[in-house]
Amino acid sequence: MGFTEKKVTKALKACDNNPDRAAEWLFSRMDEPESDEEMKDESVGKYKDERPGFYTLQGFITHLGTGVHSGHYVCHLKRDG
């Protein structure tokens, strides 16, 4: 899901090791700034590529709801023509 091991460990500790509650905890705090310690991640820059990338967006998914356990996912796809 893209969370650091330290952040996941913090979420599990905050939620009595309940993975469902920890996932909600993580998603509800995605916009919070991470501490300096959490920002240190050896994988950052490991796969850096200086070449320009070209792509065509084909679609994306949005979530409409108040949490990870409720709501609807909507897929938006590019149509030919």
mmCIF file of the N, C-alpha and C atoms, coordinates in Angstrom:
data_MODEL
# 
_entry.id   MODEL 
# 
loop_
_atom_site.group_PDB 
_atom_site.id 
_atom_site.type_symbol 
_atom_site.label_atom_id 
_atom_site.label_alt_id 
_atom_site.label_comp_id 
_atom_site.label_asym_id 
_atom_site.label_entity_id 
_atom_site.label_seq_id 
_atom_site.pdbx_PDB_ins_code 
_atom_site.Cartn_x 
_atom_site.Cartn_y 
_atom_site.Cartn_z 
_atom_site.occupancy 
_atom_site.B_iso_or_equiv 
_atom_site.pdbx_formal_charge 
_atom_site.auth_seq_id 
_atom_site.auth_comp_id 
_atom_site.auth_asym_id 
_atom_site.auth_atom_id 
_atom_site.pdbx_PDB_model_num 
ATOM 1   N N  . MET A 1 1  ? 0.815   -1.204 0.000   1.00 0.00 ? 1  MET A N  1 
ATOM 2   C CA . MET A 1 1  ? 0.000   0.000  0.000   1.00 0.00 ? 1  MET A CA 1 
ATOM 3   C C  . MET A 1 1  ? 0.849   1.255  0.000   1.00 0.00 ? 1  MET A C  1 
ATOM 4   N N  . GLY A 1 2  ? 2.147   1.102  0.153   1.00 0.00 ? 2  GLY A N  1 
ATOM 5   C CA . GLY A 1 2  ? 3.014   2.249  0.085   1.00 0.00 ? 2  GLY A CA 1 
ATOM 6   C C  . GLY A 1 2  ? 3.356   2.894  1.420   1.00 0.00 ? 2  GLY A C  1 
ATOM 7   N N  . PHE A 1 3  ? 3.024   2.265  2.521   1.00 0.00 ? 3  PHE A N  1 
ATOM 8   C CA . PHE A 1 3  ? 3.354   2.809  3.836   1.00 0.00 ? 3  PHE A CA 1 
ATOM 9   C C  . PHE A 1 3  ? 4.673   2.214  4.314   1.00 0.00 ? 3  PHE A C  1 
ATOM 10  N N  . THR A 1 4  ? 5.444   3.007  5.050   1.00 0.00 ? 4  THR A N  1 
ATOM 11  C CA . THR A 1 4  ? 6.698   2.508  5.584   1.00 0.00 ? 4  THR A CA 1 
ATOM 12  C C  . THR A 1 4  ? 6.424   1.514  6.709   1.00 0.00 ? 4  THR A C  1 
ATOM 13  N N  . GLU A 1 5  ? 7.394   0.648  6.941   1.00 0.00 ? 5  GLU A N  1 
ATOM 14  C CA . GLU A 1 5  ? 7.238   -0.358 8.000   1.00 0.00 ? 5  GLU A CA 1 
ATOM 15  C C  . GLU A 1 5  ? 7.058   0.315  9.362   1.00 0.00 ? 5  GLU A C  1 
ATOM 16  N N  . LYS A 1 6  ? 7.784   1.405  9.589   1.00 0.00 ? 6  LYS A N  1 
ATOM 17  C CA . LYS A 1 6  ? 7.672   2.110  10.866  1.00 0.00 ? 6  LYS A CA 1 
ATOM 18  C C  . LYS A 1 6  ? 6.276   2.690  11.058  1.00 0.00 ? 6  LYS A C  1 
ATOM 19  N N  . LYS A 1 7  ? 5.693   3.225  9.979   1.00 0.00 ? 7  LYS A N  1 
ATOM 20  C CA . LYS A 1 7  ? 4.354   3.808  10.090  1.00 0.00 ? 7  LYS A CA 1 
ATOM 21  C C  . LYS A 1 7  ? 3.307   2.720  10.337  1.00 0.00 ? 7  LYS A C  1 
ATOM 22  N N  . VAL A 1 8  ? 3.464   1.573  9.675   1.00 0.00 ? 8  VAL A N  1 
ATOM 23  C CA . VAL A 1 8  ? 2.534   0.460  9.875   1.00 0.00 ? 8  VAL A CA 1 
ATOM 24  C C  . VAL A 1 8  ? 2.645   -0.062 11.305  1.00 0.00 ? 8  VAL A C  1 
ATOM 25  N N  . THR A 1 9  ? 3.878   -0.178 11.817  1.00 0.00 ? 9  THR A N  1 
ATOM 26  C CA . THR A 1 9  ? 4.074   -0.619 13.191  1.00 0.00 ? 9  THR A CA 1 
ATOM 27  C C  . THR A 1 9  ? 3.412   0.348  14.167  1.00 0.00 ? 9  THR A C  1 
ATOM 28  N N  . LYS A 1 10 ? 3.563   1.648  13.906  1.00 0.00 ? 10 LYS A N  1 
ATOM 29  C CA . LYS A 1 10 ? 2.932   2.664  14.754  1.00 0.00 ? 10 LYS A CA 1 
ATOM 30  C C  . LYS A 1 10 ? 1.411   2.532  14.717  1.00 0.00 ? 10 LYS A C  1 
ATOM 31  N N  . ALA A 1 11 ? 0.856   2.286  13.530  1.00 0.00 ? 11 ALA A N  1 
ATOM 32  C CA . ALA A 1 11 ? -0.592  2.134  13.393  1.00 0.00 ? 11 ALA A CA 1 
ATOM 33  C C  . ALA A 1 11 ? -1.087  0.905  14.147  1.00 0.00 ? 11 ALA A C  1 
ATOM 34  N N  . LEU A 1 12 ? -0.371  -0.204 14.024  1.00 0.00 ? 12 LEU A N  1 
ATOM 35  C CA . LEU A 1 12 ? -0.775  -1.424 14.727  1.00 0.00 ? 12 LEU A CA 1 
ATOM 36  C C  . LEU A 1 12 ? -0.725  -1.232 16.242  1.00 0.00 ? 12 LEU A C  1 
ATOM 37  N N  . LYS A 1 13 ? 0.316   -0.552 16.729  1.00 0.00 ? 13 LYS A N  1 
ATOM 38  C CA . LYS A 1 13 ? 0.406   -0.293 18.169  1.00 0.00 ? 13 LYS A CA 1 
ATOM 39  C C  . LYS A 1 13 ? -0.747  0.591  18.633  1.00 0.00 ? 13 LYS A C  1 
ATOM 40  N N  . ALA A 1 14 ? -1.112  1.575  17.801  1.00 0.00 ? 14 ALA A N  1 
ATOM 41  C CA . ALA A 1 14 ? -2.192  2.497  18.164  1.00 0.00 ? 14 ALA A CA 1 
ATOM 42  C C  . ALA A 1 14 ? -3.559  1.821  18.137  1.00 0.00 ? 14 ALA A C  1 
ATOM 43  N N  . CYS A 1 15 ? -3.658  0.683  17.436  1.00 0.00 ? 15 CYS A N  1 
ATOM 44  C CA . CYS A 1 15 ? -4.956  0.016  17.253  1.00 0.00 ? 15 CYS A CA 1 
ATOM 45  C C  . CYS A 1 15 ? -4.980  -1.387 17.839  1.00 0.00 ? 15 CYS A C  1 
ATOM 46  N N  . ASP A 1 16 ? -4.186  -1.634 18.858  1.00 0.00 ? 16 ASP A N  1 
ATOM 47  C CA . ASP A 1 16 ? -4.167  -2.934 19.545  1.00 0.00 ? 16 ASP A CA 1 
ATOM 48  C C  . ASP A 1 16 ? -3.948  -4.106 18.592  1.00 0.00 ? 16 ASP A C  1 
ATOM 49  N N  . ASN A 1 17 ? -3.075  -3.914 17.608  1.00 0.00 ? 17 ASN A N  1 
ATOM 50  C CA . ASN A 1 17 ? -2.727  -4.943 16.615  1.00 0.00 ? 17 ASN A CA 1 
ATOM 51  C C  . ASN A 1 17 ? -3.909  -5.427 15.776  1.00 0.00 ? 17 ASN A C  1 
ATOM 52  N N  . ASN A 1 18 ? -4.939  -4.616 15.647  1.00 0.00 ? 18 ASN A N  1 
ATOM 53  C CA . ASN A 1 18 ? -6.078  -4.950 14.800  1.00 0.00 ? 18 ASN A CA 1 
ATOM 54  C C  . ASN A 1 18 ? -5.784  -4.415 13.392  1.00 0.00 ? 18 ASN A C  1 
ATOM 55  N N  . PRO A 1 19 ? -5.551  -5.304 12.400  1.00 0.00 ? 19 PRO A N  1 
ATOM 56  C CA . PRO A 1 19 ? -5.154  -4.834 11.073  1.00 0.00 ? 19 PRO A CA 1 
ATOM 57  C C  . PRO A 1 19 ? -6.212  -3.980 10.366  1.00 0.00 ? 19 PRO A C  1 
ATOM 58  N N  . ASP A 1 20 ? -7.484  -4.287 10.569  1.00 0.00 ? 20 ASP A N  1 
ATOM 59  C CA . ASP A 1 20 ? -8.540  -3.486 9.927   1.00 0.00 ? 20 ASP A CA 1 
ATOM 60  C C  . ASP A 1 20 ? -8.549  -2.064 10.475  1.00 0.00 ? 20 ASP A C  1 
ATOM 61  N N  . ARG A 1 21 ? -8.474  -1.941 11.796  1.00 0.00 ? 21 ARG A N  1 
ATOM 62  C CA . ARG A 1 21 ? -8.452  -0.618 12.415  1.00 0.00 ? 21 ARG A CA 1 
ATOM 63  C C  . ARG A 1 21 ? -7.162  0.121  12.066  1.00 0.00 ? 21 ARG A C  1 
ATOM 64  N N  . ALA A 1 22 ? -6.046  -0.612 11.982  1.00 0.00 ? 22 ALA A N  1 
ATOM 65  C CA . ALA A 1 22 ? -4.763  0.006  11.631  1.00 0.00 ? 22 ALA A CA 1 
ATOM 66  C C  . ALA A 1 22 ? -4.794  0.564  10.207  1.00 0.00 ? 22 ALA A C  1 
ATOM 67  N N  . ALA A 1 23 ? -5.432  -0.158 9.285   1.00 0.00 ? 23 ALA A N  1 
ATOM 68  C CA . ALA A 1 23 ? -5.550  0.333  7.904   1.00 0.00 ? 23 ALA A CA 1 
ATOM 69  C C  . ALA A 1 23 ? -6.352  1.627  7.876   1.00 0.00 ? 23 ALA A C  1 
ATOM 70  N N  . GLU A 1 24 ? -7.454  1.678  8.604   1.00 0.00 ? 24 GLU A N  1 
ATOM 71  C CA . GLU A 1 24 ? -8.241  2.912  8.673   1.00 0.00 ? 24 GLU A CA 1 
ATOM 72  C C  . GLU A 1 24 ? -7.430  4.036  9.301   1.00 0.00 ? 24 GLU A C  1 
ATOM 73  N N  . TRP A 1 25 ? -6.659  3.709  10.344  1.00 0.00 ? 25 TRP A N  1 
ATOM 74  C CA . TRP A 1 25 ? -5.808  4.691  11.016  1.00 0.00 ? 25 TRP A CA 1 
ATOM 75  C C  . TRP A 1 25 ? -4.811  5.279  10.029  1.00 0.00 ? 25 TRP A C  1 
ATOM 76  N N  . LEU A 1 26 ? -4.181  4.415  9.227   1.00 0.00 ? 26 LEU A N  1 
ATOM 77  C CA . LEU A 1 26 ? -3.201  4.871  8.244   1.00 0.00 ? 26 LEU A CA 1 
ATOM 78  C C  . LEU A 1 26 ? -3.838  5.770  7.185   1.00 0.00 ? 26 LEU A C  1 
ATOM 79  N N  . PHE A 1 27 ? -4.959  5.326  6.625   1.00 0.00 ? 27 PHE A N  1 
ATOM 80  C CA . PHE A 1 27 ? -5.607  6.098  5.562   1.00 0.00 ? 27 PHE A CA 1 
ATOM 81  C C  . PHE A 1 27 ? -6.160  7.426  6.079   1.00 0.00 ? 27 PHE A C  1 
ATOM 82  N N  . SER A 1 28 ? -6.565  7.476  7.335   1.00 0.00 ? 28 SER A N  1 
ATOM 83  C CA . SER A 1 28 ? -7.108  8.721  7.865   1.00 0.00 ? 28 SER A CA 1 
ATOM 84  C C  . SER A 1 28 ? -6.003  9.722  8.205   1.00 0.00 ? 28 SER A C  1 
ATOM 85  N N  . ARG A 1 29 ? -4.742  9.273  8.204   1.00 0.00 ? 29 ARG A N  1 
ATOM 86  C CA . ARG A 1 29 ? -3.623  10.154 8.534   1.00 0.00 ? 29 ARG A CA 1 
ATOM 87  C C  . ARG A 1 29 ? -2.636  10.300 7.379   1.00 0.00 ? 29 ARG A C  1 
ATOM 88  N N  . MET A 1 30 ? -3.077  10.061 6.151   1.00 0.00 ? 30 MET A N  1 
ATOM 89  C CA . MET A 1 30 ? -2.185  10.129 4.996   1.00 0.00 ? 30 MET A CA 1 
ATOM 90  C C  . MET A 1 30 ? -1.635  11.536 4.773   1.00 0.00 ? 30 MET A C  1 
ATOM 91  N N  . ASP A 1 31 ? -2.402  12.568 5.097   1.00 0.00 ? 31 ASP A N  1 
ATOM 92  C CA . ASP A 1 31 ? -1.974  13.940 4.832   1.00 0.00 ? 31 ASP A CA 1 
ATOM 93  C C  . ASP A 1 31 ? -1.109  14.523 5.941   1.00 0.00 ? 31 ASP A C  1 
ATOM 94  N N  . GLU A 1 32 ? -0.982  13.816 7.044   1.00 0.00 ? 32 GLU A N  1 
ATOM 95  C CA . GLU A 1 32 ? -0.159  14.314 8.141   1.00 0.00 ? 32 GLU A CA 1 
ATOM 96  C C  . GLU A 1 32 ? 1.312   14.222 7.750   1.00 0.00 ? 32 GLU A C  1 
ATOM 97  N N  . PRO A 1 33 ? 2.099   15.250 8.074   1.00 0.00 ? 33 PRO A N  1 
ATOM 98  C CA . PRO A 1 33 ? 3.536   15.178 7.756   1.00 0.00 ? 33 PRO A CA 1 
ATOM 99  C C  . PRO A 1 33 ? 4.210   14.093 8.580   1.00 0.00 ? 33 PRO A C  1 
ATOM 100 N N  . GLU A 1 34 ? 5.155   13.413 7.958   1.00 0.00 ? 34 GLU A N  1 
ATOM 101 C CA . GLU A 1 34 ? 5.872   12.363 8.658   1.00 0.00 ? 34 GLU A CA 1 
ATOM 102 C C  . GLU A 1 34 ? 7.030   12.987 9.434   1.00 0.00 ? 34 GLU A C  1 
ATOM 103 N N  . SER A 1 35 ? 7.438   12.326 10.497  1.00 0.00 ? 35 SER A N  1 
ATOM 104 C CA . SER A 1 35 ? 8.562   12.823 11.287  1.00 0.00 ? 35 SER A CA 1 
ATOM 105 C C  . SER A 1 35 ? 9.858   12.639 10.500  1.00 0.00 ? 35 SER A C  1 
ATOM 106 N N  . ASP A 1 36 ? 10.937  13.292 10.952  1.00 0.00 ? 36 ASP A N  1 
ATOM 107 C CA . ASP A 1 36 ? 12.227  13.173 10.281  1.00 0.00 ? 36 ASP A CA 1 
ATOM 108 C C  . ASP A 1 36 ? 12.696  11.727 10.234  1.00 0.00 ? 36 ASP A C  1 
ATOM 109 N N  . GLU A 1 37 ? 12.446  10.985 11.315  1.00 0.00 ? 37 GLU A N  1 
ATOM 110 C CA . GLU A 1 37 ? 12.878  9.587  11.365  1.00 0.00 ? 37 GLU A CA 1 
ATOM 111 C C  . GLU A 1 37 ? 12.140  8.751  10.318  1.00 0.00 ? 37 GLU A C  1 
ATOM 112 N N  . GLU A 1 38 ? 10.837  8.995  10.154  1.00 0.00 ? 38 GLU A N  1 
ATOM 113 C CA . GLU A 1 38 ? 10.057  8.231  9.180   1.00 0.00 ? 38 GLU A CA 1 
ATOM 114 C C  . GLU A 1 38 ? 10.409  8.627  7.753   1.00 0.00 ? 38 GLU A C  1 
ATOM 115 N N  . MET A 1 39 ? 10.926  9.852  7.573   1.00 0.00 ? 39 MET A N  1 
ATOM 116 C CA . MET A 1 39 ? 11.279  10.310 6.232   1.00 0.00 ? 39 MET A CA 1 
ATOM 117 C C  . MET A 1 39 ? 12.539  9.623  5.710   1.00 0.00 ? 39 MET A C  1 
ATOM 118 N N  . LYS A 1 40 ? 13.386  9.103  6.620   1.00 0.00 ? 40 LYS A N  1 
ATOM 119 C CA . LYS A 1 40 ? 14.612  8.437  6.214   1.00 0.00 ? 40 LYS A CA 1 
ATOM 120 C C  . LYS A 1 40 ? 14.270  7.045  5.717   1.00 0.00 ? 40 LYS A C  1 
ATOM 121 N N  . ASP A 1 41 ? 14.285  6.878  4.426   1.00 0.00 ? 41 ASP A N  1 
ATOM 122 C CA . ASP A 1 41 ? 13.942  5.593  3.811   1.00 0.00 ? 41 ASP A CA 1 
ATOM 123 C C  . ASP A 1 41 ? 14.996  5.299  2.752   1.00 0.00 ? 41 ASP A C  1 
ATOM 124 N N  . GLU A 1 42 ? 15.729  4.202  2.920   1.00 0.00 ? 42 GLU A N  1 
ATOM 125 C CA . GLU A 1 42 ? 16.808  3.885  2.005   1.00 0.00 ? 42 GLU A CA 1 
ATOM 126 C C  . GLU A 1 42 ? 16.324  3.677  0.578   1.00 0.00 ? 42 GLU A C  1 
ATOM 127 N N  . SER A 1 43 ? 15.067  3.300  0.385   1.00 0.00 ? 43 SER A N  1 
ATOM 128 C CA . SER A 1 43 ? 14.576  3.023  -0.963  1.00 0.00 ? 43 SER A CA 1 
ATOM 129 C C  . SER A 1 43 ? 14.309  4.283  -1.765  1.00 0.00 ? 43 SER A C  1 
ATOM 130 N N  . VAL A 1 44 ? 14.245  5.440  -1.109  1.00 0.00 ? 44 VAL A N  1 
ATOM 131 C CA . VAL A 1 44 ? 14.001  6.686  -1.834  1.00 0.00 ? 44 VAL A CA 1 
ATOM 132 C C  . VAL A 1 44 ? 15.215  6.969  -2.702  1.00 0.00 ? 44 VAL A C  1 
ATOM 133 N N  . GLY A 1 45 ? 14.984  7.162  -3.981  1.00 0.00 ? 45 GLY A N  1 
ATOM 134 C CA . GLY A 1 45 ? 16.069  7.432  -4.909  1.00 0.00 ? 45 GLY A CA 1 
ATOM 135 C C  . GLY A 1 45 ? 16.743  6.186  -5.441  1.00 0.00 ? 45 GLY A C  1 
ATOM 136 N N  . LYS A 1 46 ? 16.430  5.037  -4.894  1.00 0.00 ? 46 LYS A N  1 
ATOM 137 C CA . LYS A 1 46 ? 17.051  3.789  -5.324  1.00 0.00 ? 46 LYS A CA 1 
ATOM 138 C C  . LYS A 1 46 ? 16.711  3.470  -6.775  1.00 0.00 ? 46 LYS A C  1 
ATOM 139 N N  . TYR A 1 47 ? 15.505  3.792  -7.188  1.00 0.00 ? 47 TYR A N  1 
ATOM 140 C CA . TYR A 1 47 ? 15.057  3.481  -8.539  1.00 0.00 ? 47 TYR A CA 1 
ATOM 141 C C  . TYR A 1 47 ? 14.912  4.753  -9.375  1.00 0.00 ? 47 TYR A C  1 
ATOM 142 N N  . LYS A 1 48 ? 15.729  5.738  -9.101  1.00 0.00 ? 48 LYS A N  1 
ATOM 143 C CA . LYS A 1 48 ? 15.646  7.016  -9.795  1.00 0.00 ? 48 LYS A CA 1 
ATOM 144 C C  . LYS A 1 48 ? 16.092  6.852  -11.244 1.00 0.00 ? 48 LYS A C  1 
ATOM 145 N N  . ASP A 1 49 ? 15.361  7.475  -12.143 1.00 0.00 ? 49 ASP A N  1 
ATOM 146 C CA . ASP A 1 49 ? 15.658  7.416  -13.562 1.00 0.00 ? 49 ASP A CA 1 
ATOM 147 C C  . ASP A 1 49 ? 15.548  8.829  -14.112 1.00 0.00 ? 49 ASP A C  1 
ATOM 148 N N  . GLU A 1 50 ? 16.582  9.308  -14.773 1.00 0.00 ? 50 GLU A N  1 
ATOM 149 C CA . GLU A 1 50 ? 16.615  10.678 -15.287 1.00 0.00 ? 50 GLU A CA 1 
ATOM 150 C C  . GLU A 1 50 ? 15.935  10.810 -16.650 1.00 0.00 ? 50 GLU A C  1 
ATOM 151 N N  . ARG A 1 51 ? 15.597  9.696  -17.290 1.00 0.00 ? 51 ARG A N  1 
ATOM 152 C CA . ARG A 1 51 ? 14.973  9.770  -18.610 1.00 0.00 ? 51 ARG A CA 1 
ATOM 153 C C  . ARG A 1 51 ? 13.543  10.293 -18.502 1.00 0.00 ? 51 ARG A C  1 
ATOM 154 N N  . PRO A 1 52 ? 13.116  11.099 -19.489 1.00 0.00 ? 52 PRO A N  1 
ATOM 155 C CA . PRO A 1 52 ? 11.729  11.583 -19.444 1.00 0.00 ? 52 PRO A CA 1 
ATOM 156 C C  . PRO A 1 52 ? 10.761  10.429 -19.698 1.00 0.00 ? 52 PRO A C  1 
ATOM 157 N N  . GLY A 1 53 ? 9.631   10.483 -19.060 1.00 0.00 ? 53 GLY A N  1 
ATOM 158 C CA . GLY A 1 53 ? 8.627   9.439  -19.247 1.00 0.00 ? 53 GLY A CA 1 
ATOM 159 C C  . GLY A 1 53 ? 7.465   9.955  -20.076 1.00 0.00 ? 53 GLY A C  1 
ATOM 160 N N  . PHE A 1 54 ? 6.971   9.116  -20.929 1.00 0.00 ? 54 PHE A N  1 
ATOM 161 C CA . PHE A 1 54 ? 5.813   9.469  -21.748 1.00 0.00 ? 54 PHE A CA 1 
ATOM 162 C C  . PHE A 1 54 ? 4.755   8.403  -21.560 1.00 0.00 ? 54 PHE A C  1 
ATOM 163 N N  . TYR A 1 55 ? 3.540   8.817  -21.326 1.00 0.00 ? 55 TYR A N  1 
ATOM 164 C CA . TYR A 1 55 ? 2.456   7.879  -21.158 1.00 0.00 ? 55 TYR A CA 1 
ATOM 165 C C  . TYR A 1 55 ? 1.153   8.562  -21.558 1.00 0.00 ? 55 TYR A C  1 
ATOM 166 N N  . THR A 1 56 ? 0.154   7.770  -21.761 1.00 0.00 ? 56 THR A N  1 
ATOM 167 C CA . THR A 1 56 ? -1.183  8.271  -22.032 1.00 0.00 ? 56 THR A CA 1 
ATOM 168 C C  . THR A 1 56 ? -2.097  7.719  -20.948 1.00 0.00 ? 56 THR A C  1 
ATOM 169 N N  . LEU A 1 57 ? -2.728  8.601  -20.218 1.00 0.00 ? 57 LEU A N  1 
ATOM 170 C CA . LEU A 1 57 ? -3.625  8.179  -19.158 1.00 0.00 ? 57 LEU A CA 1 
ATOM 171 C C  . LEU A 1 57 ? -4.822  7.456  -19.761 1.00 0.00 ? 57 LEU A C  1 
ATOM 172 N N  . GLN A 1 58 ? -5.084  6.256  -19.298 1.00 0.00 ? 58 GLN A N  1 
ATOM 173 C CA . GLN A 1 58 ? -6.191  5.453  -19.800 1.00 0.00 ? 58 GLN A CA 1 
ATOM 174 C C  . GLN A 1 58 ? -7.377  5.459  -18.849 1.00 0.00 ? 58 GLN A C  1 
ATOM 175 N N  . GLY A 1 59 ? -7.134  5.708  -17.568 1.00 0.00 ? 59 GLY A N  1 
ATOM 176 C CA . GLY A 1 59 ? -8.227  5.713  -16.613 1.00 0.00 ? 59 GLY A CA 1 
ATOM 177 C C  . GLY A 1 59 ? -7.704  5.921  -15.205 1.00 0.00 ? 59 GLY A C  1 
ATOM 178 N N  . PHE A 1 60 ? -8.626  6.117  -14.284 1.00 0.00 ? 60 PHE A N  1 
ATOM 179 C CA . PHE A 1 60 ? -8.274  6.239  -12.876 1.00 0.00 ? 60 PHE A CA 1 
ATOM 180 C C  . PHE A 1 60 ? -9.481  5.847  -12.038 1.00 0.00 ? 60 PHE A C  1 
ATOM 181 N N  . ILE A 1 61 ? -9.251  5.587  -10.763 1.00 0.00 ? 61 ILE A N  1 
ATOM 182 C CA . ILE A 1 61 ? -10.306 5.145  -9.851  1.00 0.00 ? 61 ILE A CA 1 
ATOM 183 C C  . ILE A 1 61 ? -10.434 6.151  -8.726  1.00 0.00 ? 61 ILE A C  1 
ATOM 184 N N  . THR A 1 62 ? -11.666 6.492  -8.372  1.00 0.00 ? 62 THR A N  1 
ATOM 185 C CA . THR A 1 62 ? -11.913 7.369  -7.234  1.00 0.00 ? 62 THR A CA 1 
ATOM 186 C C  . THR A 1 62 ? -12.750 6.616  -6.204  1.00 0.00 ? 62 THR A C  1 
ATOM 187 N N  . HIS A 1 63 ? -12.601 7.019  -4.956  1.00 0.00 ? 63 HIS A N  1 
ATOM 188 C CA . HIS A 1 63 ? -13.375 6.430  -3.874  1.00 0.00 ? 63 HIS A CA 1 
ATOM 189 C C  . HIS A 1 63 ? -14.307 7.497  -3.328  1.00 0.00 ? 63 HIS A C  1 
ATOM 190 N N  . LEU A 1 64 ? -15.579 7.167  -3.219  1.00 0.00 ? 64 LEU A N  1 
ATOM 191 C CA . LEU A 1 64 ? -16.581 8.067  -2.666  1.00 0.00 ? 64 LEU A CA 1 
ATOM 192 C C  . LEU A 1 64 ? -17.089 7.444  -1.377  1.00 0.00 ? 64 LEU A C  1 
ATOM 193 N N  . GLY A 1 65 ? -16.722 8.012  -0.258  1.00 0.00 ? 65 GLY A N  1 
ATOM 194 C CA . GLY A 1 65 ? -17.143 7.453  1.013   1.00 0.00 ? 65 GLY A CA 1 
ATOM 195 C C  . GLY A 1 65 ? -16.359 8.053  2.157   1.00 0.00 ? 65 GLY A C  1 
ATOM 196 N N  . THR A 1 66 ? -16.719 7.637  3.365   1.00 0.00 ? 66 THR A N  1 
ATOM 197 C CA . THR A 1 66 ? -16.103 8.213  4.553   1.00 0.00 ? 66 THR A CA 1 
ATOM 198 C C  . THR A 1 66 ? -14.961 7.381  5.110   1.00 0.00 ? 66 THR A C  1 
ATOM 199 N N  . GLY A 1 67 ? -14.778 6.158  4.655   1.00 0.00 ? 67 GLY A N  1 
ATOM 200 C CA . GLY A 1 67 ? -13.718 5.318  5.184   1.00 0.00 ? 67 GLY A CA 1 
ATOM 201 C C  . GLY A 1 67 ? -13.427 4.156  4.262   1.00 0.00 ? 67 GLY A C  1 
ATOM 202 N N  . VAL A 1 68 ? -12.406 3.364  4.629   1.00 0.00 ? 68 VAL A N  1 
ATOM 203 C CA . VAL A 1 68 ? -12.007 2.251  3.771   1.00 0.00 ? 68 VAL A CA 1 
ATOM 204 C C  . VAL A 1 68 ? -13.019 1.109  3.780   1.00 0.00 ? 68 VAL A C  1 
ATOM 205 N N  . HIS A 1 69 ? -13.926 1.093  4.746   1.00 0.00 ? 69 HIS A N  1 
ATOM 206 C CA . HIS A 1 69 ? -14.907 0.009  4.834   1.00 0.00 ? 69 HIS A CA 1 
ATOM 207 C C  . HIS A 1 69 ? -16.294 0.413  4.355   1.00 0.00 ? 69 HIS A C  1 
ATOM 208 N N  . SER A 1 70 ? -16.421 1.626  3.844   1.00 0.00 ? 70 SER A N  1 
ATOM 209 C CA . SER A 1 70 ? -17.729 2.042  3.321   1.00 0.00 ? 70 SER A CA 1 
ATOM 210 C C  . SER A 1 70 ? -17.524 2.993  2.166   1.00 0.00 ? 70 SER A C  1 
ATOM 211 N N  . GLY A 1 71 ? -18.488 3.028  1.288   1.00 0.00 ? 71 GLY A N  1 
ATOM 212 C CA . GLY A 1 71 ? -18.418 3.904  0.134   1.00 0.00 ? 71 GLY A CA 1 
ATOM 213 C C  . GLY A 1 71 ? -18.451 3.115  -1.159  1.00 0.00 ? 71 GLY A C  1 
ATOM 214 N N  . HIS A 1 72 ? -18.121 3.809  -2.239  1.00 0.00 ? 72 HIS A N  1 
ATOM 215 C CA . HIS A 1 72 ? -18.146 3.205  -3.568  1.00 0.00 ? 72 HIS A CA 1 
ATOM 216 C C  . HIS A 1 72 ? -16.877 3.586  -4.308  1.00 0.00 ? 72 HIS A C  1 
ATOM 217 N N  . TYR A 1 73 ? -16.385 2.668  -5.120  1.00 0.00 ? 73 TYR A N  1 
ATOM 218 C CA . TYR A 1 73 ? -15.267 2.945  -6.005  1.00 0.00 ? 73 TYR A CA 1 
ATOM 219 C C  . TYR A 1 73 ? -15.831 3.161  -7.400  1.00 0.00 ? 73 TYR A C  1 
ATOM 220 N N  . VAL A 1 74 ? -15.365 4.205  -8.072  1.00 0.00 ? 74 VAL A N  1 
ATOM 221 C CA . VAL A 1 74 ? -15.823 4.529  -9.415  1.00 0.00 ? 74 VAL A CA 1 
ATOM 222 C C  . VAL A 1 74 ? -14.615 4.540  -10.336 1.00 0.00 ? 74 VAL A C  1 
ATOM 223 N N  . CYS A 1 75 ? -14.726 3.817  -11.441 1.00 0.00 ? 75 CYS A N  1 
ATOM 224 C CA . CYS A 1 75 ? -13.642 3.738  -12.430 1.00 0.00 ? 75 CYS A CA 1 
ATOM 225 C C  . CYS A 1 75 ? -13.966 4.708  -13.572 1.00 0.00 ? 75 CYS A C  1 
ATOM 226 N N  . HIS A 1 76 ? -13.017 5.563  -13.920 1.00 0.00 ? 76 HIS A N  1 
ATOM 227 C CA . HIS A 1 76 ? -13.164 6.511  -15.005 1.00 0.00 ? 76 HIS A CA 1 
ATOM 228 C C  . HIS A 1 76 ? -12.217 6.084  -16.105 1.00 0.00 ? 76 HIS A C  1 
ATOM 229 N N  . LEU A 1 77 ? -12.757 5.720  -17.302 1.00 0.00 ? 77 LEU A N  1 
ATOM 230 C CA . LEU A 1 77 ? -11.942 5.227  -18.392 1.00 0.00 ? 77 LEU A CA 1 
ATOM 231 C C  . LEU A 1 77 ? -12.044 6.152  -19.597 1.00 0.00 ? 77 LEU A C  1 
ATOM 232 N N  . LYS A 1 78 ? -10.940 6.275  -20.312 1.00 0.00 ? 78 LYS A N  1 
ATOM 233 C CA . LYS A 1 78 ? -10.900 7.077  -21.529 1.00 0.00 ? 78 LYS A CA 1 
ATOM 234 C C  . LYS A 1 78 ? -11.583 6.307  -22.649 1.00 0.00 ? 78 LYS A C  1 
ATOM 235 N N  . ARG A 1 79 ? -12.446 7.004  -23.377 1.00 0.00 ? 79 ARG A N  1 
ATOM 236 C CA . ARG A 1 79 ? -13.143 6.384  -24.492 1.00 0.00 ? 79 ARG A CA 1 
ATOM 237 C C  . ARG A 1 79 ? -12.454 6.757  -25.788 1.00 0.00 ? 79 ARG A C  1 
ATOM 238 N N  . ASP A 1 80 ? -12.414 5.838  -26.737 1.00 0.00 ? 80 ASP A N  1 
ATOM 239 C CA . ASP A 1 80 ? -11.888 6.142  -28.080 1.00 0.00 ? 80 ASP A CA 1 
ATOM 240 C C  . ASP A 1 80 ? -12.876 7.018  -28.805 1.00 0.00 ? 80 ASP A C  1 
ATOM 241 N N  . GLY A 1 81 ? -12.350 7.967  -29.561 1.00 0.00 ? 81 GLY A N  1 
ATOM 242 C CA . GLY A 1 81 ? -13.258 8.756  -30.394 1.00 0.00 ? 81 GLY A CA 1 
ATOM 243 C C  . GLY A 1 81 ? -13.272 10.131 -30.008 1.00 0.00 ? 81 GLY A C  1 
# 
